[in-house]
Amino acid sequence: MTNSEMQICKTSVIGMKYRINNSYRDEITGERFELAKEKDDEVILVDSDNQKNVVTKEEFQSDFELSMRSEFVDFIEHQKARKEKGTWGNRQSGLRKLDKWMNEKGLELPDLSAKELDKWLTWMVNNEVDERTAYEYMTSVRLFYDWHLMDEDEKNPARNVKTKWIEKNKAKHTKITLSPDEISALVESAQTMRGKAMLSLMASTGLRAKECCEAKLENLDLDERALTVDTVKTDFGERTVYFDRKTRRVLKKYIREYREKYAETNDEYLFLSRNINQHTEHPHVSTDRLRQEFIDAVENCEEIQDKVKFEKMNDGRERCTITSHILRRSFSQAWVDSGGDIMSLKNHQGWENLETAKEYLDETVDRDIRDRYGLDL
């Protein structure tokens, strides 16, 4: 889109309040814009002069890119390769806040001393986010500088910013589990065969969402009811999980009758995306798609509606008490309830320490059962 074309669609928005979501850059002019609203066939952007710019969806997708300093983008790409979306997404949110503040103050990376970063932290707490979120964003900045200055003698300025004054305690959220019957009903409520296969596999193995999405067909052994996966979020490495006979039947049906509908059958991933054009590298289903499959199942499962509640998060948003992670938590609880020891559970789930395993168990679990490690002599 040319400058003249952009000027044609400019109209004043003084006095109008837009909910700013993300900053974008016009790849042709280099001008920065804030995304205000997306409609079916057009996108509304706001420039630095508070002027509204209306462009078509096609123009937006071809001419604009999500704008952040290249150093930040490189770090996020590094995080994407090693972390779950929730983790690198939080890193990205923190750096985006800093990037926006730097733009408003006319600062660049060399200008960011510990004093400037302390000003940014204080500004966030007073104007933007709650204290817990501000603390997490500052942690993201510290990690960015650790990586950015890895080969330099320069010290990390973010490490000198004091954060002891910030309230770092997370809000207490209800951590519920579902009974085996409720889990079974939830899986049966999936609206697609692929969704049913994914939820059944996660429920019977305790896999994380990303581990399920990135599972490879060659690592699936239906005869032994086993799947070998690469552990995410920790450095646990490769591990093998085992599933029940019902899940094996579901997986067989999905592979033989449905998998080829999503993409080429010679693709290496077990769960494939319906639209392979949305991928630049891997055709496996996304974690966002899996979570949507889970949400659809929850909405159609009458047996668990009494447990679907919403709680307030630190930043004021509402959080549903039932997310896809409940499958992993319920698996862990069932493991201990069935007599399994916590050390074996830790290794099966790919955790690095026992304390993480204990956090997944109901608070009412007997301490002797919780702390059982294999054979009692």
GICORWO-V365139 format. One line per field, one symbol per residue. ss: DSSP state (h for helix, s for strand, l for the rest). phi: phi as a letter, one per 30 degrees, with the letter a starting at -180 (. if undefined). psi: psi as a letter, one per 20 degrees, with the letter a starting at -180 (. if undefined). Layout:
# GICORWO-V365139
ss->???
phi->???
psi->???
This chain:
# GICORWO-V365139
ss->llhhhhhhlsssllllllllllsssslllllssssssslllsssssllllsssssshhhhhhhssslllhhhhhhhhhhhllllhhhhhhhhhhhhhhhhhhhhhlllhhhllhhhhhhhhhhhhhhlllhhhhhhhhhhhhhhhhhhllllllllhhhhlllllllllllllllllllhhhhhhhhhllllhhhhhhhhhhhhhlllhhhhhllshhhssllllssssslllllllsssssllhhhhhhhhhhhhhhhhhhllllllsllslllhhhlllllsllhhhhhhhhhhhhhllhhhhhhllssslllllsssllllhhhhhhhhhhhhhllllhhhhhhhhllllhhhhhhlllllllhhhhlllllll
phi->.dddddddcdbdbdjcccddcbcbbdddcidcbcdcaccdbbbccbcdcicdbcbdeddddccbbdcaeedddddddddedbbdedddddedddddddddddddcicbeddddeddddddddddddbcbddddddddddddddededdceccdddddddcddbddddcddddcdccbcdedddddddddecbddddddddddddbiddeddddcdcddcccddchbbcbcdcibcdjdbccbbddddddddeddddcbedddadddddddccddcdddccbccddddddddddddddddccddcddcdbbbdcedjdcbddcbdddddddddddedddjddddddedddicdbdddddddcddddeddddcdbidcc
psi->prghhhhhjpqpkpippqopgqpqpohgiiqqqpogqpagjrppqpaijkppppqqhghghhiqqppqqhhggggghghhiiqqhhghhhgggghhggggghghikqrgiinrhgghhgggggghhhgrrhgggghhhgghghghgghjhjriqqohhiippjhipoipqqpqpnrrqrhhhgghggiiqiqhggggghggghihjqqghhghjqqhijpnhgilqppqpprhrkhbqqpqqrrhghgggggggghhhhihhapijqiqgoqqhniiiqigpjqqqhggghhhgghgghjohijhiiorpqprhjiqqppiorhihggghggghgghjjqqhghgghhikqirhhgghhiqqiipphhghjpmcpp.
